[in-house]
Amino acid sequence: MFIATVVVSILVAAFLCVSAFLKITRNPQIVTSMSAAGVPDSWLNPLAAVLVAGAAGLVAGLWWAPIGVAAAAGLVLYFAGAVGVHVKSKDWQNIAVPTVVLVLAGVALALRVASM
């Protein structure tokens, strides 16, 4: 079970780092997606910081489980909020990615709890 935890945590952390980088560098596709969801440009850096913290927590959680559980739970809340924002703004075109990451964060949480 721990091997699955490691694999999922590392993959999710890598995705989060890429996503944070794209937000910080104001990638046009990300800016367009966020604008369509009604997220102001001024929120991109703080949201990127949350993603980096979540990635760091997932990786650190491989050594100390409570951090991994807290990070995964926080990411579930973050991406549930992201999906909610896309639903509220009826931005169906950009809802797939946060939904998939929400599921992956939930899997990371379940695996981290199960392998404690």
PyMOL CGO cylinders between C-alpha atoms (Angstrom):
from pymol import cmd
from pymol.cgo import CYLINDER

trace = [
    CYLINDER, 0.00, 0.00, 0.00, 2.86, 2.36, 0.80, 0.3, 1, 1, 1, 1, 1, 1,
    CYLINDER, 2.86, 2.36, 0.80, 4.29, 2.02, -2.71, 0.3, 1, 1, 1, 1, 1, 1,
    CYLINDER, 4.29, 2.02, -2.71, 0.97, 3.16, -4.18, 0.3, 1, 1, 1, 1, 1, 1,
    CYLINDER, 0.97, 3.16, -4.18, 1.01, 6.09, -1.72, 0.3, 1, 1, 1, 1, 1, 1,
    CYLINDER, 1.01, 6.09, -1.72, 4.49, 7.08, -2.89, 0.3, 1, 1, 1, 1, 1, 1,
    CYLINDER, 4.49, 7.08, -2.89, 3.59, 6.86, -6.58, 0.3, 1, 1, 1, 1, 1, 1,
    CYLINDER, 3.59, 6.86, -6.58, 0.32, 8.80, -6.30, 0.3, 1, 1, 1, 1, 1, 1,
    CYLINDER, 0.32, 8.80, -6.30, 1.82, 11.42, -3.96, 0.3, 1, 1, 1, 1, 1, 1,
    CYLINDER, 1.82, 11.42, -3.96, 4.79, 12.05, -6.24, 0.3, 1, 1, 1, 1, 1, 1,
    CYLINDER, 4.79, 12.05, -6.24, 2.61, 12.26, -9.38, 0.3, 1, 1, 1, 1, 1, 1,
    CYLINDER, 2.61, 12.26, -9.38, 0.14, 14.64, -7.76, 0.3, 1, 1, 1, 1, 1, 1,
    CYLINDER, 0.14, 14.64, -7.76, 2.97, 16.75, -6.32, 0.3, 1, 1, 1, 1, 1, 1,
    CYLINDER, 2.97, 16.75, -6.32, 4.62, 16.98, -9.75, 0.3, 1, 1, 1, 1, 1, 1,
    CYLINDER, 4.62, 16.98, -9.75, 1.33, 18.07, -11.33, 0.3, 1, 1, 1, 1, 1, 1,
    CYLINDER, 1.33, 18.07, -11.33, 0.82, 20.67, -8.60, 0.3, 1, 1, 1, 1, 1, 1,
    CYLINDER, 0.82, 20.67, -8.60, 4.30, 22.12, -9.16, 0.3, 1, 1, 1, 1, 1, 1,
    CYLINDER, 4.30, 22.12, -9.16, 3.67, 22.42, -12.89, 0.3, 1, 1, 1, 1, 1, 1,
    CYLINDER, 3.67, 22.42, -12.89, 0.29, 24.01, -12.26, 0.3, 1, 1, 1, 1, 1, 1,
    CYLINDER, 0.29, 24.01, -12.26, 1.82, 26.48, -9.79, 0.3, 1, 1, 1, 1, 1, 1,
    CYLINDER, 1.82, 26.48, -9.79, 4.56, 27.36, -12.28, 0.3, 1, 1, 1, 1, 1, 1,
    CYLINDER, 4.56, 27.36, -12.28, 1.97, 28.02, -15.00, 0.3, 1, 1, 1, 1, 1, 1,
    CYLINDER, 1.97, 28.02, -15.00, 0.00, 30.28, -12.65, 0.3, 1, 1, 1, 1, 1, 1,
    CYLINDER, 0.00, 30.28, -12.65, 3.07, 32.23, -11.54, 0.3, 1, 1, 1, 1, 1, 1,
    CYLINDER, 3.07, 32.23, -11.54, 4.29, 32.73, -15.12, 0.3, 1, 1, 1, 1, 1, 1,
    CYLINDER, 4.29, 32.73, -15.12, 0.79, 33.75, -16.21, 0.3, 1, 1, 1, 1, 1, 1,
    CYLINDER, 0.79, 33.75, -16.21, 0.48, 31.10, -18.91, 0.3, 1, 1, 1, 1, 1, 1,
    CYLINDER, 0.48, 31.10, -18.91, -2.17, 32.44, -21.33, 0.3, 1, 1, 1, 1, 1, 1,
    CYLINDER, -2.17, 32.44, -21.33, -4.18, 29.21, -21.24, 0.3, 1, 1, 1, 1, 1, 1,
    CYLINDER, -4.18, 29.21, -21.24, -4.29, 29.26, -17.43, 0.3, 1, 1, 1, 1, 1, 1,
    CYLINDER, -4.29, 29.26, -17.43, -5.16, 32.97, -17.32, 0.3, 1, 1, 1, 1, 1, 1,
    CYLINDER, -5.16, 32.97, -17.32, -8.00, 32.39, -19.81, 0.3, 1, 1, 1, 1, 1, 1,
    CYLINDER, -8.00, 32.39, -19.81, -9.30, 29.42, -17.81, 0.3, 1, 1, 1, 1, 1, 1,
    CYLINDER, -9.30, 29.42, -17.81, -9.17, 31.30, -14.54, 0.3, 1, 1, 1, 1, 1, 1,
    CYLINDER, -9.17, 31.30, -14.54, -10.83, 34.37, -16.08, 0.3, 1, 1, 1, 1, 1, 1,
    CYLINDER, -10.83, 34.37, -16.08, -13.62, 32.19, -17.47, 0.3, 1, 1, 1, 1, 1, 1,
    CYLINDER, -13.62, 32.19, -17.47, -14.22, 30.89, -13.94, 0.3, 1, 1, 1, 1, 1, 1,
    CYLINDER, -14.22, 30.89, -13.94, -14.29, 34.43, -12.56, 0.3, 1, 1, 1, 1, 1, 1,
    CYLINDER, -14.29, 34.43, -12.56, -11.00, 34.19, -10.65, 0.3, 1, 1, 1, 1, 1, 1,
    CYLINDER, -11.00, 34.19, -10.65, -9.21, 37.56, -10.51, 0.3, 1, 1, 1, 1, 1, 1,
    CYLINDER, -9.21, 37.56, -10.51, -5.63, 37.73, -11.76, 0.3, 1, 1, 1, 1, 1, 1,
    CYLINDER, -5.63, 37.73, -11.76, -4.48, 38.92, -8.33, 0.3, 1, 1, 1, 1, 1, 1,
    CYLINDER, -4.48, 38.92, -8.33, -5.36, 35.49, -6.89, 0.3, 1, 1, 1, 1, 1, 1,
    CYLINDER, -5.36, 35.49, -6.89, -3.00, 33.52, -9.14, 0.3, 1, 1, 1, 1, 1, 1,
    CYLINDER, -3.00, 33.52, -9.14, 0.12, 33.88, -6.97, 0.3, 1, 1, 1, 1, 1, 1,
    CYLINDER, 0.12, 33.88, -6.97, -1.63, 32.99, -3.69, 0.3, 1, 1, 1, 1, 1, 1,
    CYLINDER, -1.63, 32.99, -3.69, -3.30, 30.01, -5.36, 0.3, 1, 1, 1, 1, 1, 1,
    CYLINDER, -3.30, 30.01, -5.36, 0.08, 28.92, -6.73, 0.3, 1, 1, 1, 1, 1, 1,
    CYLINDER, 0.08, 28.92, -6.73, 1.54, 29.17, -3.22, 0.3, 1, 1, 1, 1, 1, 1,
    CYLINDER, 1.54, 29.17, -3.22, -1.19, 26.86, -1.91, 0.3, 1, 1, 1, 1, 1, 1,
    CYLINDER, -1.19, 26.86, -1.91, -0.37, 24.36, -4.65, 0.3, 1, 1, 1, 1, 1, 1,
    CYLINDER, -0.37, 24.36, -4.65, 3.34, 24.42, -3.81, 0.3, 1, 1, 1, 1, 1, 1,
    CYLINDER, 3.34, 24.42, -3.81, 2.56, 23.98, -0.11, 0.3, 1, 1, 1, 1, 1, 1,
    CYLINDER, 2.56, 23.98, -0.11, 0.28, 21.05, -0.95, 0.3, 1, 1, 1, 1, 1, 1,
    CYLINDER, 0.28, 21.05, -0.95, 2.98, 19.43, -3.09, 0.3, 1, 1, 1, 1, 1, 1,
    CYLINDER, 2.98, 19.43, -3.09, 5.57, 19.90, -0.36, 0.3, 1, 1, 1, 1, 1, 1,
    CYLINDER, 5.57, 19.90, -0.36, 3.17, 18.47, 2.21, 0.3, 1, 1, 1, 1, 1, 1,
    CYLINDER, 3.17, 18.47, 2.21, 2.46, 15.39, 0.12, 0.3, 1, 1, 1, 1, 1, 1,
    CYLINDER, 2.46, 15.39, 0.12, 6.16, 14.69, -0.30, 0.3, 1, 1, 1, 1, 1, 1,
    CYLINDER, 6.16, 14.69, -0.30, 7.00, 15.43, 3.36, 0.3, 1, 1, 1, 1, 1, 1,
    CYLINDER, 7.00, 15.43, 3.36, 4.06, 13.23, 4.32, 0.3, 1, 1, 1, 1, 1, 1,
    CYLINDER, 4.06, 13.23, 4.32, 5.91, 10.23, 2.94, 0.3, 1, 1, 1, 1, 1, 1,
    CYLINDER, 5.91, 10.23, 2.94, 8.21, 10.55, 5.98, 0.3, 1, 1, 1, 1, 1, 1,
    CYLINDER, 8.21, 10.55, 5.98, 5.70, 11.82, 8.52, 0.3, 1, 1, 1, 1, 1, 1,
    CYLINDER, 5.70, 11.82, 8.52, 2.17, 10.64, 7.82, 0.3, 1, 1, 1, 1, 1, 1,
    CYLINDER, 2.17, 10.64, 7.82, 0.22, 13.41, 9.62, 0.3, 1, 1, 1, 1, 1, 1,
    CYLINDER, 0.22, 13.41, 9.62, 1.66, 16.04, 7.26, 0.3, 1, 1, 1, 1, 1, 1,
    CYLINDER, 1.66, 16.04, 7.26, 0.69, 13.93, 4.25, 0.3, 1, 1, 1, 1, 1, 1,
    CYLINDER, 0.69, 13.93, 4.25, -2.84, 13.48, 5.57, 0.3, 1, 1, 1, 1, 1, 1,
    CYLINDER, -2.84, 13.48, 5.57, -3.19, 17.21, 6.26, 0.3, 1, 1, 1, 1, 1, 1,
    CYLINDER, -3.19, 17.21, 6.26, -1.78, 18.14, 2.84, 0.3, 1, 1, 1, 1, 1, 1,
    CYLINDER, -1.78, 18.14, 2.84, -4.01, 15.68, 0.98, 0.3, 1, 1, 1, 1, 1, 1,
    CYLINDER, -4.01, 15.68, 0.98, -7.08, 16.82, 2.93, 0.3, 1, 1, 1, 1, 1, 1,
    CYLINDER, -7.08, 16.82, 2.93, -6.23, 20.45, 2.17, 0.3, 1, 1, 1, 1, 1, 1,
    CYLINDER, -6.23, 20.45, 2.17, -5.86, 19.63, -1.52, 0.3, 1, 1, 1, 1, 1, 1,
    CYLINDER, -5.86, 19.63, -1.52, -9.22, 17.87, -1.54, 0.3, 1, 1, 1, 1, 1, 1,
    CYLINDER, -9.22, 17.87, -1.54, -10.77, 21.06, -0.11, 0.3, 1, 1, 1, 1, 1, 1,
    CYLINDER, -10.77, 21.06, -0.11, -8.83, 23.27, -2.56, 0.3, 1, 1, 1, 1, 1, 1,
    CYLINDER, -8.83, 23.27, -2.56, -9.92, 21.30, -5.61, 0.3, 1, 1, 1, 1, 1, 1,
    CYLINDER, -9.92, 21.30, -5.61, -13.49, 20.87, -4.35, 0.3, 1, 1, 1, 1, 1, 1,
    CYLINDER, -13.49, 20.87, -4.35, -13.54, 24.66, -4.20, 0.3, 1, 1, 1, 1, 1, 1,
    CYLINDER, -13.54, 24.66, -4.20, -12.05, 24.88, -7.69, 0.3, 1, 1, 1, 1, 1, 1,
    CYLINDER, -12.05, 24.88, -7.69, -14.73, 22.56, -9.07, 0.3, 1, 1, 1, 1, 1, 1,
    CYLINDER, -14.73, 22.56, -9.07, -17.36, 24.58, -7.24, 0.3, 1, 1, 1, 1, 1, 1,
    CYLINDER, -17.36, 24.58, -7.24, -16.09, 27.83, -8.78, 0.3, 1, 1, 1, 1, 1, 1,
    CYLINDER, -16.09, 27.83, -8.78, -16.24, 26.31, -12.26, 0.3, 1, 1, 1, 1, 1, 1,
    CYLINDER, -16.24, 26.31, -12.26, -19.77, 25.00, -11.63, 0.3, 1, 1, 1, 1, 1, 1,
    CYLINDER, -19.77, 25.00, -11.63, -20.94, 28.33, -10.21, 0.3, 1, 1, 1, 1, 1, 1,
    CYLINDER, -20.94, 28.33, -10.21, -19.60, 30.21, -13.23, 0.3, 1, 1, 1, 1, 1, 1,
    CYLINDER, -19.60, 30.21, -13.23, -20.96, 27.53, -15.60, 0.3, 1, 1, 1, 1, 1, 1,
    CYLINDER, -20.96, 27.53, -15.60, -17.43, 27.11, -16.99, 0.3, 1, 1, 1, 1, 1, 1,
    CYLINDER, -17.43, 27.11, -16.99, -17.96, 23.54, -18.20, 0.3, 1, 1, 1, 1, 1, 1,
    CYLINDER, -17.96, 23.54, -18.20, -15.10, 23.72, -20.69, 0.3, 1, 1, 1, 1, 1, 1,
    CYLINDER, -15.10, 23.72, -20.69, -12.44, 23.97, -17.95, 0.3, 1, 1, 1, 1, 1, 1,
    CYLINDER, -12.44, 23.97, -17.95, -13.94, 21.76, -15.25, 0.3, 1, 1, 1, 1, 1, 1,
    CYLINDER, -13.94, 21.76, -15.25, -12.24, 18.47, -16.21, 0.3, 1, 1, 1, 1, 1, 1,
    CYLINDER, -12.24, 18.47, -16.21, -8.74, 19.18, -14.86, 0.3, 1, 1, 1, 1, 1, 1,
    CYLINDER, -8.74, 19.18, -14.86, -9.76, 20.30, -11.35, 0.3, 1, 1, 1, 1, 1, 1,
    CYLINDER, -9.76, 20.30, -11.35, -12.21, 17.38, -11.18, 0.3, 1, 1, 1, 1, 1, 1,
    CYLINDER, -12.21, 17.38, -11.18, -9.50, 14.84, -12.05, 0.3, 1, 1, 1, 1, 1, 1,
    CYLINDER, -9.50, 14.84, -12.05, -7.07, 16.39, -9.57, 0.3, 1, 1, 1, 1, 1, 1,
    CYLINDER, -7.07, 16.39, -9.57, -9.81, 16.40, -6.91, 0.3, 1, 1, 1, 1, 1, 1,
    CYLINDER, -9.81, 16.40, -6.91, -10.19, 12.65, -7.41, 0.3, 1, 1, 1, 1, 1, 1,
    CYLINDER, -10.19, 12.65, -7.41, -6.42, 12.12, -7.34, 0.3, 1, 1, 1, 1, 1, 1,
    CYLINDER, -6.42, 12.12, -7.34, -6.11, 14.18, -4.15, 0.3, 1, 1, 1, 1, 1, 1,
    CYLINDER, -6.11, 14.18, -4.15, -8.85, 12.02, -2.63, 0.3, 1, 1, 1, 1, 1, 1,
    CYLINDER, -8.85, 12.02, -2.63, -6.96, 8.90, -3.67, 0.3, 1, 1, 1, 1, 1, 1,
    CYLINDER, -6.96, 8.90, -3.67, -3.75, 10.31, -2.16, 0.3, 1, 1, 1, 1, 1, 1,
    CYLINDER, -3.75, 10.31, -2.16, -5.63, 11.01, 1.07, 0.3, 1, 1, 1, 1, 1, 1,
    CYLINDER, -5.63, 11.01, 1.07, -7.16, 7.53, 1.21, 0.3, 1, 1, 1, 1, 1, 1,
    CYLINDER, -7.16, 7.53, 1.21, -3.84, 5.85, 0.47, 0.3, 1, 1, 1, 1, 1, 1,
    CYLINDER, -3.84, 5.85, 0.47, -1.95, 7.94, 3.03, 0.3, 1, 1, 1, 1, 1, 1,
    CYLINDER, -1.95, 7.94, 3.03, -4.52, 7.11, 5.72, 0.3, 1, 1, 1, 1, 1, 1,
    CYLINDER, -4.52, 7.11, 5.72, -4.57, 3.43, 4.76, 0.3, 1, 1, 1, 1, 1, 1,
    CYLINDER, -4.57, 3.43, 4.76, -0.79, 3.11, 4.86, 0.3, 1, 1, 1, 1, 1, 1,
    CYLINDER, -0.79, 3.11, 4.86, -0.35, 4.68, 8.32, 0.3, 1, 1, 1, 1, 1, 1,
]
cmd.load_cgo(trace, "trace")
